[in-house]
Amino acid sequence: MATIITGSVSLTYGTHSHSEIFNTTTAASTHVNPTQQYAAGGGRATATGAALEDDVLGSDAEGLLLIKNTNTVGDLSVAMSGGDNYYHIKIPAATANLISVGTAGVVYIKTAAANLTGHGVASVTTAGVITFDSAVTTAGTYLMFATTSPDHSDAVTGTSFIMKTTSDSSTTGTVYELDGTTKKDLNTGAIYSGSTEVTLNALVDYRYTLTEA
C-alpha cells in the first residue's frame, strides 16, 4: 500500500522565521510486508560502517529516517548508498535529523572519527585530564584501553574508559568511567604513566525510527 507522509519544519533565526508544510504519497511498497512497518531503537556506531537495523522492512522499502546522535561529543556519519559516500550526511552530537531515504538503498552509519592504536600517553591528572604524545585527529568520543603497562593486567588490554576530545587535532582529552560522565583519576596509583600506550576506538550512540516507504 502507498504511504501518506505529512510533516512540517520550522526555522527561527533571530527575527527571521521560515516554516514549510509538506504532504506526499509514496509509491506502493513492493516487498512482502506492505503494511506500514517500521523499525525503531538505538545502538552504538563504530568506525566500521554497518547497515542500520531495519527489522522487517527489507532493503527496498526504507522510507523516512528520524535519527538522533545522543553523544555529547563526536559526529555520526550516514551513508545513503549502500555503505559508501559517508560524506552525504554528518550529524553533530546532540542533534537529530529527518532524512528521506528514497531509492538509494539501505542506510549505513559509522563514526566520523577513525580508531587509533599505539597512541602514546604523555601525562594524566587526578581530574581526568589526559595528554597524548601526538594529536587525536578528530574530536569525538572514544572507548580507550591501555595496551602497555602499567594498566595491562590481562596481557591483552587494560581496563576500558571513555575518553572525549572537544576539538580536532587536540593532544588533550578528558577521561571518564564507562558512564561517560564521572571523571576518572588515572594518576593516583600510577594507573597510567608516560610509558602507557592506548587504543582509541571511536563510538557514537544514537536512537532512531525508520519507516517503510
C-alpha positions in Angstrom: 0.0 0.0 0.0 1.1 3.6 -0.6 2.1 5.6 2.5 0.8 9.2 3.1 3.5 11.4 4.6 2.7 14.7 6.2 5.0 16.9 8.2 6.2 20.4 9.0 9.6 22.1 9.5 10.2 25.4 11.1 13.3 27.5 11.4 13.6 30.6 13.6 16.8 32.6 13.4 16.8 35.9 15.3 13.8 37.8 14.0 13.5 35.7 10.8 11.1 32.7 10.8 10.6 30.2 8.0 8.0 27.4 8.1 7.3 24.7 5.5 4.5 22.1 5.4 4.7 19.2 3.1 2.4 16.4 2.0 3.3 13.5 -0.2 2.2 10.0 -1.1 4.9 7.4 -1.8 4.6 4.6 -4.4 3.1 1.4 -3.2 5.7 -0.9 -1.4 6.9 -3.9 -3.4 8.3 -6.1 -0.7 6.5 -8.8 1.2 5.2 -6.8 4.1 3.5 -3.7 2.6 1.7 -2.8 5.9 3.3 0.4 7.1 6.0 -1.4 9.1 8.8 0.5 10.9 11.9 -0.2 12.9 12.9 1.8 16.0 15.5 1.5 18.6 19.1 2.6 19.4 22.6 1.5 19.2 26.3 2.4 19.1 28.0 3.2 15.8 31.7 2.4 15.5 34.4 3.4 13.0 33.5 0.3 10.9 30.4 1.1 8.7 27.3 -1.0 9.3 23.8 -1.1 8.0 21.2 0.4 10.2 18.9 -2.4 11.5 15.7 -2.2 9.5 14.0 -5.2 11.1 11.2 -6.4 8.7 11.3 -3.6 6.2 13.7 -5.1 3.7 16.4 -3.4 1.6 14.0 -1.9 -1.0 11.5 -0.5 1.5 13.2 2.1 3.7 11.3 5.4 3.8 11.8 8.2 6.3 14.6 8.0 8.9 14.5 10.1 12.1 17.8 9.7 13.8 19.5 11.4 16.8 23.2 11.5 17.7 23.0 11.1 21.5 26.7 11.7 22.1 27.9 14.8 23.9 31.0 14.9 21.6 31.5 13.3 18.2 29.8 13.3 14.8 27.7 10.5 13.3 28.1 9.8 9.6 25.2 8.5 7.5 25.6 6.9 4.0 22.6 6.7 1.7 24.0 4.5 -1.0 24.9 1.1 0.4 27.9 1.7 2.7 29.9 4.2 0.8 29.9 8.0 0.5 29.7 8.7 4.2 30.2 12.4 3.4 26.5 12.6 2.5 25.2 13.4 6.0 27.2 14.2 9.2 25.1 14.6 12.3 26.7 16.5 15.2 26.4 15.4 18.8 23.0 16.0 20.5 21.5 16.7 17.1 18.6 15.0 15.2 18.0 14.7 11.5 15.0 13.7 9.4 16.1 12.0 6.2 14.1 10.8 3.2 15.9 7.6 2.2 14.2 7.4 -1.2 15.5 4.7 -3.6 19.2 4.9 -2.6 19.1 1.6 -0.7 19.9 0.5 2.9 21.1 3.3 5.3 24.6 2.7 6.7 26.1 4.5 9.7 29.5 4.9 11.3 31.5 7.4 13.4 33.1 10.4 11.7 36.3 9.6 13.7 38.7 6.7 13.0 40.3 4.4 15.5 43.8 4.9 16.8 46.2 2.3 18.0 49.5 2.6 19.8 48.7 6.2 20.8 51.3 7.3 23.4 50.3 9.0 26.7 52.4 11.9 27.9 50.7 12.6 31.2 47.5 12.3 33.3 45.9 14.2 36.2 43.7 13.4 39.1 40.9 15.5 37.5 40.7 13.1 34.4 42.7 15.2 32.0 44.9 13.1 29.7 47.6 14.5 27.4 48.9 12.4 24.5 52.3 12.4 22.8 50.6 13.2 19.5 47.3 14.8 18.4 44.0 12.9 18.2 43.0 13.8 14.6 39.2 14.0 15.0 37.3 15.3 18.0 34.9 12.7 19.4 34.1 10.1 22.0 36.4 7.1 22.2 36.5 3.8 24.1 40.1 3.8 25.5 42.1 1.0 26.9 45.8 0.6 27.6 48.0 -1.8 25.5 51.2 -1.4 27.6 52.0 -1.3 31.3 51.0 -0.2 33.9 47.3 -0.9 33.2 47.7 -4.1 31.2 46.9 -6.8 33.7 45.4 -9.4 31.5 48.2 -9.3 28.9 45.7 -8.3 26.2 44.1 -5.0 27.1 43.8 -2.8 30.2 40.6 -1.5 31.8 38.3 0.4 29.4 37.3 4.0 29.9 35.6 6.7 27.9 37.8 9.5 26.5 36.5 12.7 24.9 38.2 15.4 22.9 36.4 18.6 22.0 38.5 19.9 19.1 40.2 18.4 16.1 44.0 17.7 16.3 44.0 18.1 20.1 46.6 16.4 22.2 44.4 16.8 25.3 41.2 15.0 26.3 39.1 14.1 29.4 38.8 10.5 30.7 35.5 9.2 32.2 34.3 6.0 33.7 32.1 4.0 31.3 29.1 6.0 32.3 30.6 8.9 30.3 30.0 11.4 33.0 32.2 10.5 36.0 35.7 11.8 35.5 38.4 9.2 36.1 41.6 9.7 38.1 44.3 7.9 36.2 47.1 9.5 38.2 46.6 8.1 41.7 48.2 4.7 42.0 50.1 5.2 38.7 47.2 3.7 36.7 48.7 5.4 33.6 52.1 6.9 33.1 54.3 8.4 30.5 55.1 5.0 29.2 51.5 4.0 28.6 50.1 3.4 25.1 46.4 3.2 24.4 43.9 2.1 21.7 41.2 4.6 21.0 38.0 3.1 19.4 35.6 5.8 18.2 31.9 5.4 19.1 28.7 7.3 18.7 25.4 6.4 20.5 22.2 7.0 18.6 18.5 6.3 18.5 16.2 6.2 15.5 12.9 5.4 13.8 12.9 4.1 10.3 9.6 3.9 8.4 8.5 1.8 5.5 8.5 3.6 2.1 
